[in-house]
Amino acid sequence: MVRVAAVQLAPTVGDLAGNLAAARAAISGALEAGADLVVLPELTTSGYVFESQEEARALGIPRDSPVFAEWAELVSARPGALAVVGFAESGEDDLLYNSAAIVGAGGVLGVYRKVHLWDQEKLYFTPGSAAPLVIDTPQGRLGLMICFDLEFPEWTRLAALAGAEILVVPTNWPLFPRPEGERVAEVQIGMATARINKMAVVCADRTGVERGVPWSGGTTIIGADGWVIDSVGEGTGVAWGDIDPADSRDKTLAGLAHAFGDRRTDLYGGVVQEQPRS
């Protein structure tokens, strides 16, 4: 079993030092409480609501930043533990990316650059150009994508087909109106993603209000059956869940029903094309 901690924070845009301190404290606290996998939100290090390209670029950090070594040292205290953290990445190509890193005791195991940029993110970031990151780790085969990526079923299916057993999703979900008693819409998307792929999904969201933008506080851990294991709700906090990666390996839905085996790929050619209206 993998003990997962999805941490809901309230980063402050522009406060790089303060955000890094909060990330260190969150990782350390979750590990001390027994987490094997700690997931922090999208753009944990920088905050989200930028006022200019100059501000966004000033908050970027490169992949060889000492902060990753600090996080690696933290997770080394618990054998096999991992931390996943969203950050604004200063690329080696002098471009800025909305990225997330998987960090183990030996350092960075992989970095994913967000492909589907949401709204005004397009003003500050360059979209990634690689498939969802899916790698073998001590905590199972992890898939990694960021926020809006989750809303494209083609993208999450790619991760599932690549063998992801736990799909990790750092997010910043802006608050939108919803009927009373309903879950955050993106959480419902996560539940559907888990259920149709038989793949656990871990979403670490942010909370608070940043430059007038309120956030959903949708941090949620979802099992491979599509049901919520734990969530945070309003305010900072931690969602906890025990996930067995083996639950994501068997794609059988019923005796003769199989999530992957019953696909009709011979008929899906139009899924990447907008079809003309008749």
Buried (B, 14 or more C-beta within 10 A) or exposed (E): EBBBBBBBBBBBBBBBEEBBEBBBEBBBBBBEEEBBBBBBBBBBBBBBBBEEEEBBBBBBBEBEBEBBEBBBEBBBEBEEBBBBBBBBBBBEEEBBBBBBBBBBBEBBBBBBBBBBBBEEBEEBBBBBEEBBBBBEBBBBBBBBBBBBBBBBBEBBBBBBEBBBBBBBBBBBBBBEEEEEEEBBBBBBBBBBBBBBBBBBBBBBBBBBEBEEEEBBBBBBBBBBEBEBBBBBBEEBBBBBBEBBBEBBBEBEBEEEEBBBEEEEEEEEEEEEEEEEEE
